[in-house]
């Protein structure tokens, strides 16, 4: 999830949700041996950043460049991301398949559960890692890489984000 809500600083005051997620993904890559990995980035849209590969070094390089500005269409389309993942798999090779979704679970498109069900029907494991706090926190607003305040809605109210744990549990 590279939506703007992943900029929240509720997991670590020095690292936003996205940075913590990237660190977790890198740790996972470091523990794998011979498994193919890929990266599908999503916000209001989704795209394959790294096609399935066993080149963990290359995947880590691409991972290090990930940032919310890569997605012009903000929002959170978890369902579309799951669909992109499923389309990346070779379903004929008989190898186990898994999708790991790292997100705060604020799904604005509403198709995530349906896509997870389709994955289940194809024997694809979908796991979810919740990034954030359920209490809610403001989203920093950045200019030239520095926090200049907090995101505001059209009425001037501070925008908050929170972990949607229930949705992520249902997804998994």
Secondary structure, DSSP 8 states (H G I E B T S, - for coil): --SGGGG--SSBTTB-HHHHHHHHHHHHHHH-SS--EEEEEESSSEEEEEEEES-HHHHHHHHHT--GGG-SS-S--HHHHHHHHHHHS-TTS---EEEEEEE----SS--HHHHHHHHHHTTEEEEEEE-S-TT-EE-EEEETTEEEEE-B-TTS-B-EE---HHHHHHH-
